[in-house]
Amino acid sequence: MTPVREVTPEVDADALLAGAQFIDAYRVAIGRKALTAREACVRMVLHGPRWIDALIRLRNILVTPFGLKTSGEGAPAPGGLIGLFPVVSETPERLVAGFDDYHLDFRLVVDVAGDPAQKQVTSTTLVRTHNLLGRIYLTLIMPFHKLVVRGMMGRIVEAV
């Protein structure tokens, strides 16, 4: 299995989410396979491990009393939804998804790059918190974030 590795983020954070306090990125090699950013994102989000789906359901239950957005809530997105993520912008090489909420703003950037012989997919997460609730939420989910992203990225390779 191709390893998912943490890399230095290579995005313009100010253009994607000005003032982001958290940013990280993970990359996986996909070889010669032709894959668009949307296809990679769909494989990550919709075909992820079942334990991730269970964590998302638990998260939705836990945040409902605080008035935070749950799966499928929010304004319609220009590019539709991929799972619970509204698509903000899209090209074949890059998909930006995310939403703004009371406690924090979030962006997921999926990039497909590389030469035809050795392509790679990079997933970058950016978060900007607005208040104490956002900072607490970010602190609570961080232990799970790396596991979830690695699990989701692994599904790209398995499905290719």
N, C-alpha and C positions, 0 to 999 in steps of 0.2 A: 504494500500500500504506500502511495506517495505521501510523505509527511506534510502536514500543515505547519507552517512556521511563522512565528511573529516577526514582522519586519518594521523598519522605520516608515511611518506614513509618508506618502509621496503625493499628497493632494494640497490644493490651496485652501486651507482651512477657513481663511477669512471669506473667500468667495462662496464656500459651501455652507458655513455656519459661523458667522463672525462672533468672536468672543467665546468660542468653544473652550471649555475647561478640561475636557477629556477627549483624547484622540488615540486610537490604536489601529493597527493594521495586521492582517494575516494573509499569507500567500500560499497557493498550492499550484504545482506544475500540472498541466493537462496534456503535455506533449503536442502532437500534431492535430488534435481534435479541433474541428471548427465549432465554436461556441460563441453566442452573443452574450452580452452582459445580462440581458433579460433571462435567457435560458439558464445562465449560471445562478442568478438570483432565485429563479423558480426552483431549481434543484436544491438550493440551500434552504429556502424557506418552506416550500411545500412538500419536499421529500426528505426532510430531516428525520433524525432518529425520534422514535415515539416518546422517549423520556423528555425531549425538548417540548413536544406538544403538551405533555403533562405539566411541565413547569410553567408554560404559558397559560394554561387553564388555571393553575393555582395562582399565578400572578393576577389574572383577571378577577378572581374571587377576592383576593386580598386588597386590591386597589379600589374596587368599586365603592366602598364606604367613604373613600377620600375624594371621590368625584373625578378620578383620573380616567383617561381614555382606555378602553379595552378593545379587543379585537373587533374590527369592522366598524368602529365609531369614527366620527369626524366628518369633515367636509369631503365631497367628492374630489378625487385626485385627477389631475390632467391625464396621467397615464394609467389610470385604474389602480387596483390594489393587487399586491402580491402577498397573499396571506393577510396579515394585519397591517402591512406597510403600504401607505399611499406612495405611488410613483410620482416624484416631483419633476424629474427630467430624464431623458433617455437618448442615447445613441447606441449603435451596435457595440461600441467599445466601453461605454460607461452608462450605468444606471444609478440614479440618485433617488433614494426613497427616504421617507421619514415624515415626521409631523411635529407640530408645535403644540405643547400642552401647558397647563397651568403651572406645573412644577418644573418642567424642563423641555427643551427642544432637542430633537434627535435626528441624525442623518445616518443612513447606511449607504455607502458608495461601493459599487461592485465594478471593478475594472478588469477587462480582458486585454492583455498586451503580450508582446513578444514577437519573435520572428516565426514564420510558418512551421519551422521544425521544433520549436520549443515555446509553446504558449503558456501563459500563467494567468491565474485569476487572483486578484487581490480584493479583499473585503476590508473597508475602512469604516470605523465607527466614530462619530463625533457627537458630543453631548455638551449642551450649554444649560446649566441649571439656573433657575430664577429665584429660588427661595430656600428656606430651611428644609421644606419637604422634598424638594428636588435633590438637595445635597444628601439627605438621609437615604432617599430612594437609590441614588447612585451608589452610595456606600454599601447598601444592602445587596444590590444586584452584582457588584463587582466580583465576588467570589464565583459566581455562576457564569459571568460574561465570557471569560476565556474558554471554559468548557463548552458552552453553547456555541460560540463561534467556531471553535475547532470541530465540533461535531457536525455543524452545518456545512462547513467547508469540505469536510471529508466526503459528504454526499455528492459533491460536484464530481470528484474523481470516480467514485463508485458507479455513478450513472453514465459517465462518458464512455 
